[in-house]
């Protein structure tokens, strides 16, 4: 069984903000597959589907970014999903806007959603799809930047990266993450 998690903040106020690119990828993948995130449990909205012999869950935690692990951990425990079968999609300040990077593990790098995941899962060993949102412009706080919306020029880059990340996550449904990294990094 595989779990693909998109990190973000729930509610209209945060829709289409930089911090919600994880939700954007899950929404894109669900749209492509014709799946609805119609299950509401484990403090999240999720889809549970079967693709051939593979079982897949797409999850958008509704805990707000900084508590994302509080949704992922009980869901993963309930379904018996191992950390190496989890992919987390999230925004990254240290990558240029629109750049997509896949990696198998690592530190939280200052990202509070990933910090929560590591704390709750008790491991750094889960797969990541990071989408660049760049650093804030001078005079803008990190909080204002991540909770802000994309400029017109950024939006084109983000739309392309969401497509790319959704395609990578789709490949993960039937392939191991190392193979996916080799194709999409």
SERO-4910 file (N, C-alpha, C, O; in steps of 0.05 Angstrom, whole numbers):
BEGIN
 pado doro    nc1    nc2    nc3   cac1   cac2   cac3    cc1    cc2    cc3    oc1    oc2    oc3
  Unk    A     17    -24      0      0      0      0     18     25      0     38     26     14
  Unk    A     10     45    -15     25     69    -17      8     93     -8    -16     94    -13
  Unk    A     21    112      5      8    136     15     22    160      3     46    164      6
  Unk    A      6    177    -11     17    202    -23      3    225     -8    -21    228     -9
  Unk    A     19    241      6      9    262     23     17    289     11     40    293      4
  Unk    A     -2    307      8      4    334      0      0    352     25    -21    352     37
  Unk    A     21    367     31     19    385     54      8    412     46     13    422     24
  Unk    A     -8    424     65    -20    450     60    -36    458     84    -36    445    105
  Unk    A    -51    479     81    -69    489    102    -98    488     91   -102    495     67
  Unk    A   -117    479    107   -144    477     98   -158    504     96   -150    523    110
  Unk    A   -179    505     80   -196    529     79   -190    547     55   -168    547     44
  Unk    A   -210    562     48   -209    580     25   -187    601     28   -174    609      9
  Unk    A   -183    610     53   -163    631     58   -135    623     48   -120    641     39
  Unk    A   -129    598     48   -102    588     41   -100    576     13    -79    569      4
  Unk    A   -123    573      0   -123    561    -27   -105    577    -45   -105    601    -46
  Unk    A    -89    562    -60    -71    574    -80    -48    591    -68    -37    607    -82
  Unk    A    -42    587    -43    -18    600    -31      6    582    -35      4    559    -42
  Unk    A     29    594    -32     54    579    -36     56    554    -18     66    533    -26
  Unk    A     46    557      7     47    535     26     29    512     18     31    490     30
  Unk    A     12    516     -1     -8    495     -9     -1    481    -35    -19    468    -46
  Unk    A     23    482    -44     30    468    -69     26    438    -65     20    424    -85
  Unk    A     30    427    -41     25    399    -37     -4    391    -42     -9    371    -55
  Unk    A    -22    408    -32    -51    403    -38    -56    405    -68    -72    390    -79
  Unk    A    -43    424    -82    -47    427   -110    -39    402   -126    -53    394   -144
  Unk    A    -18    389   -117     -8    365   -131    -29    342   -126    -35    327   -144
  Unk    A    -38    339   -101    -58    318    -95    -83    324   -111    -95    305   -122
  Unk    A    -92    349   -112   -116    355   -127   -113    348   -157   -131    337   -169
  Unk    A    -89    354   -168    -84    348   -196    -84    318   -201    -96    308   -220
  Unk    A    -70    303   -183    -69    274   -186    -97    262   -184   -104    244   -199
  Unk    A   -112    271   -164   -140    261   -160   -157    266   -185   -173    250   -193
  Unk    A   -154    290   -196   -169    298   -220   -162    280   -243   -180    270   -257
  Unk    A   -136    275   -247   -128    257   -269   -139    229   -266   -147    217   -286
  Unk    A   -140    220   -242   -149    192   -237   -179    190   -234   -190    168   -235
  Unk    A   -192    213   -231   -221    212   -227   -228    203   -198   -249    191   -194
  Unk    A   -210    208   -180   -215    200   -152   -224    224   -136   -216    247   -141
  Unk    A   -241    220   -117   -250    241    -99   -238    237    -71   -236    215    -61
  Unk    A   -230    259    -59   -220    259    -32   -244    260    -13   -248    279      1
  Unk    A   -260    239    -14   -286    239     -1   -287    225     26   -308    224     39
  Unk    A   -265    214     34   -263    202     61   -253    223     80   -233    236     75
  Unk    A   -266    225    103   -258    245    123   -254    231    150   -273    226    164
  Unk    A   -229    226    155   -221    212    180   -191    218    184   -178    228    166
  Unk    A   -181    212    207   -153    216    213   -145    246    210   -123    252    202
  Unk    A   -163    264    215   -159    293    212   -150    300    184   -133    317    180
  Unk    A   -161    286    164   -154    292    137   -176    285    118   -196    272    125
  Unk    A   -172    293     93   -190    285     71   -173    267     53   -150    274     46
  Unk    A   -184    243     46   -168    225     31   -185    208     12   -209    205     15
  Unk    A   -171    197     -8   -182    177    -27   -167    151    -22   -143    151    -18
  Unk    A   -182    129    -22   -171    103    -20   -179     88    -45   -203     84    -51
  Unk    A   -159     80    -61   -165     67    -87   -147     43    -91   -126     40    -78
  Unk    A   -155     27   -110   -139      3   -118   -132      7   -148   -150     11   -164
  Unk    A   -107      4   -154    -97      6   -181    -83    -21   -187    -61    -26   -178
  Unk    A    -97    -38   -203    -86    -65   -208    -86    -79   -181   -106    -85   -169
  Unk    A    -61    -86   -173    -58   -100   -147    -48    -80   -125    -44    -88   -102
  Unk    A    -44    -55   -133    -33    -36   -114    -56    -19   -101    -74    -10   -114
  Unk    A    -54    -16    -74    -72      1    -59    -59     28    -55    -35     29    -48
  Unk    A    -74     49    -59    -63     76    -57    -82     94    -41   -106     93    -44
  Unk    A    -70    111    -25    -84    132    -11    -72    159    -18    -48    162    -17
  Unk    A    -89    178    -26    -81    206    -29    -93    221     -5   -116    218      0
  Unk    A    -76    236      9    -84    249     33    -77    279     33    -55    287     26
  Unk    A    -97    295     42    -92    323     48    -99    327     78   -122    328     85
  Unk    A    -78    328     95    -83    333    124    -99    359    128    -93    379    114
  Unk    A   -117    359    147   -133    383    153   -125    395    180   -140    409    192
  Unk    A   -101    389    188    -91    397    215    -77    423    214    -68    433    235
  Unk    A    -74    435    191    -56    458    186    -28    447    184    -21    427    196
  Unk    A    -12    461    169     15    452    161     32    442    185     43    420    183
  Unk    A     33    457    206     52    451    228     45    426    244     61    417    260
  Unk    A     21    415    239     13    390    254      7    368    234     -8    349    241
  Unk    A     18    369    211     12    349    190     16    320    198      0    303    191
  Unk    A     36    315    214     42    288    223     20    276    240     17    252    241
  Unk    A      4    293    253    -18    284    269    -41    272    253    -58    258    264
  Unk    A    -41    277    227    -60    264    209    -47    240    196    -60    218    194
  Unk    A    -22    242    188     -9    221    173     -4    196    191     -9    174    182
  Unk    A      6    200    215     13    178    232    -10    159    238     -7    135    233
  Unk    A    -33    169    248    -55    150    253    -65    136    228    -73    112    229
  Unk    A    -66    150    205    -74    137    180    -55    115    172    -63     93    165
  Unk    A    -29    121    173     -8    102    166     -9     77    185     -7     55    176
  Unk    A    -13     82    210    -16     60    230    -40     43    224    -38     18    224
  Unk    A    -63     56    219    -88     41    214    -86     23    190    -94      0    191
  Unk    A    -73     33    168    -71     17    144    -45      1    142    -41    -14    123
  Unk    A    -28      3    162     -3    -12    163     17     -3    141     30    -20    129
  Unk    A     18     23    136     36     33    115     63     39    126     66     54    146
  Unk    A     84     27    114    111     32    122    121     59    113    112     69     92
  Unk    A    140     71    127    149     98    120    161     99     92    159    119     79
  Unk    A    174     77     83    186     78     56    164     77     34    171     80     10
  Unk    A    139     72     42    117     72     22    101     98     24     79    100     14
  Unk    A    113    119     37    100    145     39    115    165     22    140    166     23
  Unk    A    101    181      7    112    204     -7     98    229      4     74    230      5
  Unk    A    114    249     11    103    275     21    111    296      1    134    300     -6
  Unk    A     90    311     -8     94    333    -28     91    359    -13     71    364      0
  Unk    A    111    377    -16    110    402     -1    127    424    -14    143    419    -31
  Unk    A    123    449     -4    137    472    -14    165    473     -2    169    464     21
  Unk    A    184    485    -17    211    488     -7    222    515    -13    224    523    -37
  Unk    A    229    530      7    240    557      4    268    557     -8    277    577    -20
  Unk    A    282    535     -6    310    533    -15    313    525    -44    335    522    -54
  Unk    A    291    522    -58    292    516    -86    279    539   -102    261    552    -92
  Unk    A    289    545   -125    277    566   -142    248    559   -148    241    536   -150
  Unk    A    232    579   -152    204    575   -158    200    556   -181    211    560   -203
  Unk    A    185    535   -176    178    516   -197    197    492   -200    190    473   -214
  Unk    A    220    493   -187    239    471   -188    228    448   -172    218    452   -149
  Unk    A    229    423   -182    219    399   -168    243    382   -162    259    376   -180
  Unk    A    245    373   -137    266    355   -128    255    332   -112    238    336    -94
  Unk    A    263    308   -119    254    284   -104    278    273    -88    300    274    -97
  Unk    A    272    264    -64    293    252    -47    280    231    -29    256    233    -23
  Unk    A    296    212    -20    285    190     -4    283    196     26    267    183     40
  Unk    A    299    214     36    298    220     65    314    246     70    323    259     51
  Unk    A    316    253     95    331    277    102    319    291    126    300    281    138
  Unk    A    331    313    132    322    329    155    297    345    148    288    344    125
  Unk    A    286    360    167    263    376    161    271    402    147    254    415    135
  Unk    A    296    410    148    306    434    135    291    459    143    289    478    127
  Unk    A    280    460    167    266    483    177    236    483    169    222    502    177
  Unk    A    227    463    155    199    462    146    183    449    169    187    425    175
  Unk    A    164    464    180    149    454    204    130    431    197    125    414    215
  Unk    A    120    429    173    104    406    166    120    381    166    111    360    175
  Unk    A    144    382    155    162    359    154    172    353    182    176    329    189
  Unk    A    177    373    198    185    369    226    164    353    241    170    334    255
  Unk    A    138    360    237    116    345    249    115    316    239    110    298    255
  Unk    A    120    312    213    120    285    202    142    268    215    137    246    224
  Unk    A    166    279    217    188    265    229    182    259    259    187    236    268
  Unk    A    172    279    273    165    275    302    144    253    305    147    235    322
  Unk    A    123    253    289    101    234    292    109    206    282    103    186    295
  Unk    A    122    205    259    130    179    248    154    166    262    158    142    261
  Unk    A    170    183    276    193    173    290    216    166    271    234    151    278
  Unk    A    216    177    247    236    171    227    238    193    207    219    208    202
  Unk    A    262    196    195    266    215    173    264    200    146    266    212    125
  Unk    A    260    174    148    261    157    124    234    154    111    221    134    112
  Unk    A    225    176     98    202    175     80    209    192     56    226    210     57
  Unk    A    196    186     34    202    199      8    190    227      7    169    233     19
  Unk    A    203    244     -8    195    272    -10    195    282    -39    212    275    -54
  Unk    A    175    298    -45    174    313    -70    173    342    -62    152    351    -52
  Unk    A    195    356    -66    196    384    -58    192    402    -83    203    398   -104
  Unk    A    175    422    -79    170    441   -100    179    469    -91    171    479    -71
  Unk    A    197    480   -107    209    506   -100    189    529   -101    173    532   -119
  Unk    A    191    546    -80    175    570    -79    194    594    -75    184    617    -72
  Unk    A    220    590    -74    240    611    -71    238    625    -44    219    621    -29
  Unk    A    258    640    -38    259    656    -13    242    682    -16    238    691    -38
  Unk    A    233    693      7    218    718      5    236    741     -5    260    741     -1
  Unk    A    222    759    -19    236    783    -27    243    800     -3    231    797     18
  Unk    A    263    817     -5    272    834     17    248    849     29    232    861     14
  Unk    A    246    849     55    225    863     70    201    846     75    183    855     90
  Unk    A    199    823     64    176    805     68    184    782     87    206    771     84
  Unk    A    168    776    107    174    754    125    169    728    111    155    726     91
  Unk    A    181    707    122    177    680    112    147    673    114    136    661     95
  Unk    A    135    679    136    106    673    139     89    686    118     72    674    106
  Unk    A     94    712    114     79    727     93     84    715     65     66    713     49
  Unk    A    109    706     61    116    695     35    101    668     30     88    665     10
  Unk    A    103    649     49     91    623     45     61    624     45     48    607     32
  Unk    A     49    643     58     20    646     59     10    665     37    -14    670     35
  Unk    A     28    674     21     21    692     -2     15    676    -27     21    653    -29
  Unk    A      3    690    -46     -4    677    -71     18    682    -92     34    701    -89
  Unk    A     19    666   -112     39    668   -133     34    692   -151     11    698   -157
  Unk    A     55    705   -159     52    726   -180     45    712   -206     46    687   -208
  Unk    A     37    728   -226     30    717   -252     53    701   -264     49    680   -275
  Unk    A     77    712   -263    100    698   -274    107    673   -259    115    653   -271
  Unk    A    104    673   -232    109    650   -216     88    628   -222     95    604   -222
  Unk    A     64    637   -227     41    618   -230     46    599   -253     40    575   -251
  Unk    A     58    609   -275     63    591   -298     84    570   -290     81    547   -298
  Unk    A    104    578   -275    124    558   -266    112    538   -247    118    514   -248
  Unk    A     95    547   -229     83    530   -209     63    510   -223     63    486   -216
  Unk    A     48    519   -242     30    502   -256     45    479   -269     37    456   -268
  Unk    A     68    486   -281     84    465   -294     96    446   -274     97    422   -278
  Unk    A    105    456   -251    117    439   -230     96    421   -217    102    398   -210
  Unk    A     71    431   -214     50    415   -203     44    391   -222     40    369   -213
  Unk    A     43    397   -248     40    376   -268     62    355   -266     56    331   -266
  Unk    A     87    364   -265    110    346   -263    109    329   -238    113    305   -239
  Unk    A    104    342   -215    103    328   -190     80    308   -189     83    286   -179
  Unk    A     57    315   -200     34    296   -201     41    272   -219     33    250   -212
  Unk    A     55    276   -240     64    254   -258     83    236   -243     82    212   -245
  Unk    A    101    248   -227    120    232   -211    105    216   -190    111    192   -186
  Unk    A     86    228   -177     70    214   -156     54    192   -169     51    170   -157
  Unk    A     43    196   -193     28    176   -207     47    152   -213     38    129   -210
  Unk    A     71    157   -221     90    136   -227     96    119   -201    100     95   -202
  Unk    A     97    133   -178    103    120   -153     81     99   -145     87     80   -130
  Unk    A     58    102   -156     36     83   -150     44     55   -159     38     36   -145
  Unk    A     59     52   -181     66     25   -191     96     20   -191    105     -2   -199
  Unk    A    112     40   -184    141     37   -185    154     43   -157    141     56   -141
  Unk    A    178     34   -153    192     41   -129    203     70   -131    206     80   -153
  Unk    A    207     82   -108    214    111   -109    241    116   -121    245    137   -134
  Unk    A    260     98   -119    286    102   -131    283    105   -162    295    122   -174
  Unk    A    267     88   -174    261     89   -202    248    116   -210    255    128   -230
  Unk    A    229    124   -193    215    150   -198    235    173   -196    234    191   -213
  Unk    A    253    172   -176    273    193   -174    291    194   -199    297    216   -209
  Unk    A    299    171   -209    316    170   -232    303    182   -257    316    194   -273
  Unk    A    276    180   -259    262    190   -282    255    220   -279    255    235   -299
  Unk    A    249    229   -254    237    255   -251    255    276   -238    247    300   -237
  Unk    A    279    269   -228    296    289   -217    311    304   -238    327    322   -233
***
